[in-house]
Every structure is written in C-alpha cells, then in structure tokens.
C-alpha cells in the first residue's frame, strides 16, 4: 500500500504466494508445486528461489515474527497436474487510485 501500485500474479506465482502465508519454507513450497503442476523438483526449487526474493524486493512478503498461520490448502486438481510456467509477478505502473477513478475497461487487469 505504501507504493500505491498494484501487482498481479500468474497461476504458479499465486500458488507460491498462497504457500508462503503459513509455516512452509522454500523446500516445502517447491514440493507443493511438484504436486500441483507438471514440474520436476529441481525446476520447482529454482523457480521458488528466484521468485521469493522478488516478492521480498517489492516488500510484498516480510519475515515472520514467529507467529505463523496455517498454510492455504493446495487446490484440488480434477484433471491431474496443471502445466507449469515460471512464476511471474506483474507490476502495474499505474497507481491504483488512478485505475479506480477511470471508467471500467475490460482490457485492464482488476485489482483485488
């Protein structure tokens, strides 16, 4: 909220994000990716070790103060593992308050 910018994530980035809100460390997050997506353990570890520092640089995640929430459950995958792509954090350069004051444009991403 300090930057007044907003971000979006691709599907794999969202899975990493959801896994970081609990007691799971990078190894467990990578393991979770191998359970949800079609990805080998080494690729998943590399993706997590690259993506988490990016979230930290943007101040979207911070070190825990010791109290940890329960991790979000992994989504049920009815059709088996989903295709893997490198997790992405998309930074939208337009401040959120400017987006909120414009007419609705279905081509623009929605802020949550």
C-alpha positions as CSV (number, residue, x, y, z in Angstrom):
1,X,0.0,0.0,0.0
2,X,3.0,2.3,0.5
3,X,3.8,2.5,-3.2
4,X,0.1,2.8,-4.3
5,X,1.0,0.4,-7.1
6,X,-0.7,-2.9,-7.7
7,X,0.5,-6.3,-8.7
8,X,-0.8,-9.4,-10.3
9,X,0.5,-13.0,-10.4
10,X,0.3,-15.8,-12.9
11,X,-1.2,-19.1,-11.7
12,X,2.2,-20.5,-10.5
13,X,3.0,-17.2,-8.7
14,X,-0.3,-17.4,-7.0
15,X,0.4,-20.9,-5.8
16,X,3.7,-19.8,-4.3
17,X,2.0,-16.7,-2.7
18,X,-0.6,-18.9,-1.1
19,X,2.0,-21.3,0.2
20,X,4.1,-18.5,1.8
21,X,1.4,-17.5,4.3
22,X,2.0,-20.5,6.6
23,X,4.9,-22.3,8.1
24,X,6.1,-23.7,4.7
25,X,9.7,-22.9,3.8
26,X,11.1,-22.7,0.3
27,X,11.6,-26.5,0.1
28,X,8.0,-27.2,1.1
29,X,6.7,-24.6,-1.4
30,X,8.7,-26.3,-4.2
31,X,7.4,-29.7,-3.2
32,X,3.9,-28.3,-3.3
33,X,4.5,-27.0,-6.8
34,X,5.5,-30.5,-7.9
35,X,2.2,-31.8,-6.5
36,X,0.1,-29.3,-8.3
37,X,2.0,-28.6,-11.6
38,X,3.8,-30.7,-14.2
39,X,7.3,-29.8,-12.9
40,X,10.3,-31.6,-11.6
41,X,11.7,-30.9,-8.1
42,X,14.9,-29.1,-9.4
43,X,12.9,-26.7,-11.6
44,X,10.4,-26.0,-8.8
45,X,13.2,-25.2,-6.3
46,X,14.9,-22.9,-8.8
47,X,11.6,-21.1,-9.5
48,X,10.9,-20.6,-5.8
49,X,14.4,-19.5,-5.0
50,X,14.2,-16.9,-7.7
51,X,10.6,-15.8,-7.1
52,X,10.6,-15.3,-3.3
53,X,13.4,-12.7,-3.3
54,X,11.5,-10.8,-6.0
55,X,8.4,-10.7,-3.7
56,X,10.7,-9.5,-0.9
57,X,12.3,-6.8,-3.0
58,X,8.9,-5.4,-3.7
59,X,8.0,-5.6,0.0
60,X,5.1,-7.9,-0.7
61,X,6.3,-10.5,1.8
62,X,8.2,-10.0,5.0
63,X,9.9,-12.2,7.6
64,X,7.5,-13.8,10.1
65,X,7.6,-12.5,13.7
66,X,7.3,-16.1,14.9
67,X,3.5,-16.5,14.7
68,X,2.6,-18.5,11.7
69,X,-0.8,-19.0,10.1
70,X,-1.9,-22.3,8.7
71,X,-0.9,-22.6,5.1
72,X,-3.6,-22.3,2.5
73,X,-4.7,-25.8,1.3
74,X,-3.4,-26.9,-2.1
75,X,-6.2,-26.6,-4.7
76,X,-7.9,-29.8,-5.8
77,X,-6.8,-30.7,-9.4
78,X,-9.6,-32.6,-11.0
79,X,-7.7,-33.2,-14.3
80,X,-4.3,-34.0,-12.8
81,X,-1.3,-31.7,-12.7
82,X,-1.6,-28.4,-14.5
83,X,1.0,-27.1,-16.9
84,X,3.9,-25.3,-15.2
85,X,5.2,-21.9,-16.1
86,X,7.8,-19.7,-14.4
87,X,6.1,-17.8,-11.6
88,X,5.6,-14.2,-12.5
89,X,4.9,-11.0,-10.5
90,X,3.5,-8.4,-12.8
91,X,3.9,-4.8,-11.5
92,X,1.4,-2.4,-12.9
93,X,2.9,1.1,-13.1
94,X,-0.3,3.0,-12.9
95,X,-1.2,3.9,-9.3
96,X,-4.2,2.0,-8.1
97,X,-6.2,5.2,-7.2
98,X,-5.9,6.3,-10.9
99,X,-7.3,2.9,-12.1
100,X,-10.2,3.1,-9.6
101,X,-11.2,6.6,-10.8
102,X,-11.4,5.6,-14.5
103,X,-14.4,4.1,-16.4
104,X,-14.4,0.3,-16.4
105,X,-12.2,-1.0,-19.2
106,X,-12.4,-4.8,-19.6
107,X,-8.9,-4.8,-21.1
108,X,-7.3,-3.7,-17.8
109,X,-6.5,-6.2,-15.1
110,X,-8.6,-5.9,-12.0
111,X,-7.2,-5.1,-8.6
112,X,-8.3,-7.2,-5.7
